[in-house]
Amino acid sequence: MKDKSHRIIKPTINTPTISDILLQNGTASLKDFYPLTKVKTEADKESLAAKGYAPGYTVSE
């Protein structure tokens, strides 16, 4: 019998994202998310960071 303790589980097309998990378990709602396509300048990043978001990069970066 094969040892199944080290099986590799391949993600499927339906693998949930972190956002999916947060929405499903009630930890977050859509109003908690900010579309990163609207982060266009360094000032946008700073404004969002001050509000508790972690925008990462601007659109041009």
Secondary structure per residue as TSV (DSSP state, phi and psi in degrees):
chain	resnum	aa	ss	phi	psi
A	1	M	-	360.0	138.6
A	2	K	-	-76.2	144.5
A	3	D	-	-77.6	116.7
A	4	K	-	-95.1	7.7
A	5	S	T	-72.6	-15.6
A	6	H	T	-120.0	34.5
A	7	R	-	-68.7	143.6
A	8	I	-	-97.9	124.4
A	9	I	-	-97.5	116.8
A	10	K	-	-81.7	132.6
A	11	P	-	-65.7	145.9
A	12	T	-	-104.0	176.1
A	13	I	T	-63.8	-20.1
A	14	N	T	-98.3	12.5
A	15	T	-	-61.8	125.5
A	16	P	-	-71.7	146.9
A	17	T	-	-85.9	171.4
A	18	I	H	-58.9	-41.0
A	19	S	H	-60.6	-42.7
A	20	D	H	-58.6	-44.9
A	21	I	H	-64.4	-44.9
A	22	L	H	-62.7	-39.6
A	23	L	H	-68.7	-40.3
A	24	Q	H	-69.2	-37.0
A	25	N	T	-91.5	3.7
A	26	G	T	82.2	7.1
A	27	T	S	-72.2	-29.4
A	28	A	-	-141.3	161.7
A	29	S	-	-130.4	170.6
A	30	L	G	-59.3	-30.5
A	31	K	G	-68.6	-15.0
A	32	D	G	-81.8	-12.3
A	33	F	-	-97.2	150.8
A	34	Y	-	-124.7	129.3
A	35	P	-	-68.4	116.6
A	36	L	G	-67.0	-15.2
A	37	T	G	-66.9	-15.7
A	38	K	G	-88.6	-4.2
A	39	V	-	-88.8	97.2
A	40	K	-	-112.3	-19.6
A	41	T	S	-132.4	166.4
A	42	E	H	-61.9	-35.0
A	43	A	H	-63.6	-37.9
A	44	D	H	-60.6	-44.8
A	45	K	H	-61.2	-45.1
A	46	E	H	-64.6	-40.9
A	47	S	H	-62.3	-44.8
A	48	L	H	-67.1	-39.8
A	49	A	H	-61.8	-37.9
A	50	A	H	-65.3	-24.6
A	51	K	T	-92.3	1.8
A	52	G	T	98.5	1.7
A	53	Y	-	-84.6	160.6
A	54	A	-	-123.0	80.4
A	55	P	-	-69.1	-25.6
A	56	G	-	79.2	-89.5
A	57	Y	S	-121.5	157.1
A	58	T	-	-84.7	169.8
A	59	V	T	-58.5	-40.6
A	60	S	T	-77.1	-17.1
A	61	E	-	-78.5	360.0
